[in-house]
Amino acid sequence: SPSSTPRPPPQRCGAVGRALLLLGPRRHRALAGAQMGVAIGGAAALGLASGAPRAFWAPVTVAFVMGGASVRQSANRLQGTVLGLVVSYVGLVASAAFWPDGGMARDVALVGGLAVWVVLCAFVQHASATFGYSGFVAAFSAGILLFGTSCSIGAERCAGGGGGGGAGSLLEDVALERIEMTLLGIGVSVVVTTLTSNSSAAAHRALVDLLVQTSEYYRRVHAA
């Protein structure tokens, strides 16, 4: 009879399980928020540990990447960052060669070049569904060098970097630091998302293998 059918024993869950049950439909948002917090904290810690003067770029990248961005958008963000920095680097080095003491002519040339670059990036953003986000990132990435260094627009004279290489050395340091912190932010986002999601064990093993290979690559580069 139905009354004699044995009932299954009640399932027990830990504190985390009970908390997720209490959250109900909001548990996915809670998990996303926890992932964001862990990734931002990890990126900030790694950025500070690296000794980079502008380590805040790493957690800022995490906030952009994990704020609903896909893998393609993450790749486009890196692409746009590199492209924008390369264009602004070429423009600043060329302007420092033509106008080493600064002046109104240099500022007008840089502002005009930035305006043309922004227009081109805006066209790519609206015309291309694949590379639109790259164009958006490339537009404001160019301003990082144009307004964020001692060689920026309005500077009386372009001061050199610590390595004695002049304007090129300083701008290379800032550009490479921006690219490294962007890579760090994207990498931390991928690691945290993969390890905390319901992905398979094979994906976790592939991620660990990728991290090991990457660390070995950087070890060889720095040893060379």
Secondary structure, DSSP 8 states (H G I E B T S, - for coil): -GGGS---------HHHHHHHHHGGGHHHHHHHHHHHHHHHHHHHHHHHTT-TTTTHHHHHHHHHTTT--HHHHHHHHHHHHHHHHHHHHHHHHHHHH-TT--HHHHHHHHHHHHHHHHHHHHHHHH-TTTHHHHHHHHHHHHHHHHSSTTSTT-SS----TTS-HHHHHHHHHHHHHHHHHHHHHHHHHHHHHHHSS--HHHHHHHHHHHHHHHHHHHHHHH-
